[in-house]
Amino acid sequence: MRPPNKISAKPGPCTIETVLEVKHYTDRLFQFRITRPASFRFRSGEFVMIGLPKEDGKPLLRAYSVASPFWDEALDFYSIKVPDGPLTSRLQHIQPGDEILLGKKPTGTLVLDALKPGKRLYLVSTGTGIAPFASLVRDPETYEKFEQVILTHTCRELDELEYGNEFVAATKDDELIGEMAREKLIHFTSVTRDDGPVKGRVTDMINSGELFEQLGVPALDPDVDRVMICGSEGLLKDMKQICLDRNFVEGSNAAPADFVVEKAFVATD
């Protein structure tokens, strides 16, 4: 193994953290875990700026959803690999012991505070857009506020579902929230390229009613359902329109409502 990469430049509006673990799921997807400053606080579902210094020492930063629960002692992130991406072309090669830049101010719209009370919470994601929901499904407040939590994850290929399958299984075995998750959490997956158990886009299955038939739940209803959306630009556009067509009102931290969209999520570097 090569010696750890250390950051010598001043971090500016960031702290310098150490990479603890790295796991590669596919040639396009990987997860990494870094140290967490004692002063770092965030709400489940928020994102923060992550990055590395450029050759001139200035930070190159991108928005990454925090995938770990708020109570975790370290911070987890889930990323794509873009061969010519300014950041991910370098980030994908990090190893334990390397140093990385962490922004000091987490923010975002995918938080429980941005939604009105409801009965059922839909967490609709594609690709690495599942990351903020990895945090939310491990937050006890999510299960205290909703009777049912439905996490949907659509990817192109079957092996891209592994990350979600892994943390959902761990969540249901967790000592703190396992009992609540086993009772209330439903994990629905589909693929668009491989031949999987379920093939197709979740938006198409919502419009056709297939999703609700498979889950055994009523169709989307703004009186009882709340929706969080994170993923590709296509998903954000189509899913937002689905909500608006059904008279859902978009919410925010300042004005909680029926659904929220993570506009800062970037599916490509």
C-alpha positions as CSV (number, residue, x, y, z in Angstrom):
1,M,0.0,0.0,0.0
2,R,1.1,3.5,-0.7
3,P,1.8,6.0,2.2
4,P,-1.4,8.0,3.3
5,N,-2.0,11.2,1.4
6,K,-1.9,14.1,3.8
7,I,-3.3,17.6,3.3
8,S,-0.7,20.4,3.9
9,A,-2.7,23.3,2.6
10,K,-4.9,25.4,4.9
11,P,-8.4,23.9,4.6
12,G,-10.3,27.2,4.6
13,P,-14.0,26.7,5.5
14,C,-13.4,23.0,6.0
15,T,-11.9,20.6,8.5
16,I,-9.3,17.9,7.6
17,E,-10.6,14.4,8.3
18,T,-9.1,11.0,8.0
19,V,-10.4,8.2,5.8
20,L,-11.3,5.2,8.0
21,E,-12.8,2.7,5.6
22,V,-13.4,2.4,1.8
23,K,-15.6,-0.3,0.1
24,H,-16.0,-0.6,-3.6
25,Y,-19.3,-2.1,-4.7
26,T,-18.9,-1.9,-8.5
27,D,-16.7,-0.2,-11.0
28,R,-19.0,2.8,-10.7
29,L,-19.9,2.9,-7.0
30,F,-18.1,3.0,-3.7
31,Q,-18.6,4.0,0.0
32,F,-16.2,5.6,2.3
33,R,-16.1,6.4,6.1
34,I,-14.3,9.3,7.7
35,T,-13.6,10.7,11.1
36,R,-16.3,13.0,12.5
37,P,-15.3,16.3,14.3
38,A,-16.7,16.5,17.8
39,S,-18.5,19.7,16.9
40,F,-20.1,18.4,13.7
41,R,-23.9,18.2,14.0
42,F,-26.4,17.4,11.3
43,R,-30.0,16.3,10.8
44,S,-30.8,13.0,9.1
45,G,-31.0,13.6,5.3
46,E,-28.7,16.6,5.1
47,F,-25.7,17.0,2.8
48,V,-22.3,18.6,3.4
49,M,-19.4,19.6,1.1
50,I,-16.7,17.0,0.7
51,G,-13.5,17.3,-1.3
52,L,-9.7,17.4,-1.9
53,P,-7.2,20.2,-2.5
54,K,-6.4,21.1,-6.1
55,E,-2.8,21.5,-7.3
56,D,-2.9,25.1,-6.3
57,G,-4.0,24.2,-2.8
58,K,-7.6,25.5,-3.2
59,P,-10.3,23.1,-2.2
60,L,-12.3,21.2,-4.8
61,L,-15.7,20.4,-3.2
62,R,-18.9,18.7,-4.0
63,A,-22.2,18.2,-2.1
64,Y,-22.5,14.7,-0.6
65,S,-25.4,13.4,1.5
66,V,-24.4,12.1,4.9
67,A,-25.3,8.4,4.8
68,S,-24.6,7.6,8.4
69,P,-27.2,8.2,11.2
70,F,-26.9,11.4,13.3
71,W,-25.8,9.4,16.3
72,D,-22.9,7.6,14.6
73,E,-19.3,8.4,15.8
74,A,-18.0,8.6,12.1
75,L,-19.4,9.9,8.8
76,D,-20.4,7.6,5.9
77,F,-20.7,8.7,2.2
78,Y,-21.8,6.9,-1.0
79,S,-20.3,8.0,-4.3
80,I,-20.2,7.3,-8.0
81,K,-16.9,7.1,-9.9
82,V,-16.6,9.4,-12.9
83,P,-13.3,8.6,-14.8
84,D,-12.9,12.3,-15.9
85,G,-14.8,13.9,-13.0
86,P,-12.8,16.7,-11.4
87,L,-13.3,15.2,-7.9
88,T,-14.5,11.6,-8.2
89,S,-11.6,10.7,-10.6
90,R,-9.4,11.3,-7.6
91,L,-11.8,10.5,-4.7
92,Q,-12.3,6.9,-6.0
93,H,-8.7,6.1,-5.2
94,I,-8.7,7.2,-1.5
95,Q,-7.5,4.6,1.0
96,P,-7.7,4.4,4.8
97,G,-5.3,6.9,6.4
98,D,-5.7,9.5,3.6
99,E,-7.0,12.9,4.5
100,I,-10.1,14.5,3.1
101,L,-11.8,17.9,3.4
102,L,-15.1,18.2,5.2
103,G,-17.3,21.3,5.1
104,K,-18.5,22.7,8.4
105,K,-22.2,23.5,7.6
106,P,-24.5,20.6,6.6
107,T,-27.8,21.6,5.0
108,G,-30.6,20.3,2.8
109,T,-34.3,19.8,2.2
110,L,-34.6,16.0,2.8
111,V,-35.3,16.5,6.5
112,L,-38.3,15.5,8.6
113,D,-38.8,19.1,9.6
114,A,-39.7,20.0,6.0
115,L,-42.7,17.6,6.0
116,K,-46.1,17.9,7.6
117,P,-47.2,15.0,9.8
118,G,-48.5,12.0,7.8
119,K,-49.2,8.3,7.9
120,R,-46.9,6.9,5.3
121,L,-43.4,8.2,4.2
122,Y,-42.1,7.4,0.7
123,L,-38.3,7.7,0.2
124,V,-37.9,7.6,-3.6
125,S,-34.4,7.2,-5.0
126,T,-32.2,6.2,-7.9
127,G,-28.5,5.3,-7.8
128,T,-26.5,7.1,-5.1
129,G,-29.5,9.2,-4.3
130,I,-30.3,6.5,-1.7
131,A,-27.5,7.9,0.5
132,P,-29.6,10.4,2.6
133,F,-32.2,7.8,3.1
134,A,-29.6,5.5,4.6
135,S,-29.4,8.1,7.3
136,L,-33.2,8.7,7.6
137,V,-34.1,5.0,8.0
138,R,-31.7,4.7,10.9
139,D,-33.3,7.7,12.8
140,P,-35.8,6.7,15.5
141,E,-37.8,9.9,14.8
142,T,-38.6,8.6,11.3
143,Y,-40.5,5.7,12.8
144,E,-42.0,7.8,15.6
145,K,-43.6,10.2,13.0
146,F,-44.8,7.6,10.5
147,E,-46.7,4.3,10.6
148,Q,-45.0,3.1,7.5
149,V,-41.7,4.0,5.7
150,I,-41.4,2.9,2.1
151,L,-37.9,3.1,0.6
152,T,-37.7,2.7,-3.2
153,H,-34.4,2.3,-5.0
154,T,-34.1,2.0,-8.8
155,C,-30.7,1.3,-10.5
156,R,-29.6,0.1,-13.9
157,E,-28.1,-3.2,-12.8
158,L,-28.7,-5.7,-10.0
159,D,-25.3,-5.3,-8.4
160,E,-25.9,-1.6,-7.9
161,L,-28.6,-2.5,-5.4
162,E,-26.1,-4.1,-3.0
163,Y,-25.4,-1.0,-1.0
164,G,-29.1,-0.5,-0.2
165,N,-29.8,-4.1,0.5
166,E,-26.8,-4.1,2.9
167,F,-27.8,-1.1,5.0
168,V,-31.5,-2.1,5.1
169,A,-30.6,-5.5,6.5
170,A,-28.2,-3.9,9.0
171,T,-31.0,-1.5,10.0
172,K,-33.5,-4.3,10.7
173,D,-30.8,-6.0,12.9
174,D,-29.9,-2.9,14.8
175,E,-30.3,-2.9,18.5
176,L,-31.6,0.6,18.7
177,I,-34.1,0.7,15.9
178,G,-34.3,-2.9,14.5
179,E,-37.7,-3.6,16.0
180,M,-39.3,-0.5,14.6
181,A,-37.6,-1.0,11.2
182,R,-38.8,-4.6,11.0
183,E,-42.3,-3.5,11.7
184,K,-42.5,-0.3,9.6
185,L,-39.8,-0.3,6.9
186,I,-40.5,-1.6,3.4
187,H,-37.7,-1.8,0.9
188,F,-38.7,-1.9,-2.8
189,T,-36.1,-2.3,-5.5
190,S,-36.1,-2.3,-9.3
191,V,-33.7,-2.3,-12.2
192,T,-33.9,-0.8,-15.7
193,R,-31.3,-2.8,-17.6
194,D,-30.8,-6.2,-16.0
195,D,-33.5,-8.8,-15.7
196,G,-34.3,-8.6,-12.1
197,P,-37.3,-9.7,-9.9
198,V,-38.8,-6.2,-10.7
199,K,-37.8,-4.4,-13.9
200,G,-38.8,-0.8,-14.6
201,R,-38.7,2.8,-13.5
202,V,-40.5,3.5,-10.2
203,T,-42.2,6.5,-11.7
204,D,-43.8,4.3,-14.4
205,M,-44.9,1.9,-11.7
206,I,-46.5,4.7,-9.7
207,N,-48.3,6.0,-12.7
208,S,-49.6,2.5,-13.7
209,G,-50.5,1.6,-10.1
210,E,-48.2,-1.4,-10.2
211,L,-46.1,-0.2,-7.2
212,F,-49.1,0.1,-4.9
213,E,-50.4,-3.3,-6.0
214,Q,-47.0,-4.9,-5.2
215,L,-46.8,-3.2,-1.9
216,G,-50.4,-3.7,-0.9
217,V,-51.0,0.0,-0.1
218,P,-53.3,2.7,-1.4
219,A,-52.3,5.0,-4.2
220,L,-50.6,8.3,-3.3
221,D,-52.8,10.6,-1.3
222,P,-51.7,14.0,-0.1
223,D,-53.9,13.7,3.0
224,V,-51.8,10.9,4.5
225,D,-48.7,10.4,2.4
226,R,-45.4,12.3,2.4
227,V,-42.7,12.0,-0.2
228,M,-38.9,12.6,-0.3
229,I,-37.1,12.4,-3.7
230,C,-33.4,12.1,-4.4
231,G,-31.6,10.8,-7.5
232,S,-31.1,11.5,-11.2
233,E,-32.4,14.7,-12.9
234,G,-35.0,12.5,-14.7
235,L,-36.3,11.1,-11.4
236,L,-36.5,14.5,-9.8
237,K,-38.4,16.0,-12.7
238,D,-40.8,13.1,-13.2
239,M,-41.4,12.4,-9.5
240,K,-42.0,16.0,-8.7
241,Q,-44.6,16.2,-11.5
242,I,-46.3,13.0,-10.2
243,C,-46.6,14.7,-6.8
244,L,-47.9,18.0,-8.2
245,D,-50.5,16.2,-10.4
246,R,-51.8,14.6,-7.3
247,N,-52.1,17.9,-5.4
248,F,-49.1,17.4,-3.2
249,V,-47.5,20.7,-2.1
250,E,-43.7,21.0,-2.1
251,G,-42.3,21.7,1.4
252,S,-39.2,23.4,2.8
253,N,-37.5,24.0,6.1
254,A,-39.4,27.3,6.4
255,A,-42.7,25.9,5.2
256,P,-43.3,22.2,5.8
257,A,-45.6,20.5,3.4
258,D,-46.3,17.2,1.5
259,F,-43.1,16.4,-0.5
260,V,-39.5,17.6,-0.8
261,V,-36.8,17.3,-3.5
262,E,-33.0,17.4,-3.0
263,K,-32.0,20.0,-5.5
264,A,-28.4,19.9,-4.5
265,F,-27.9,16.3,-5.3
266,V,-25.5,15.8,-8.2
267,A,-25.6,12.4,-9.9
268,T,-22.4,13.1,-11.9
269,D,-19.2,14.9,-11.0
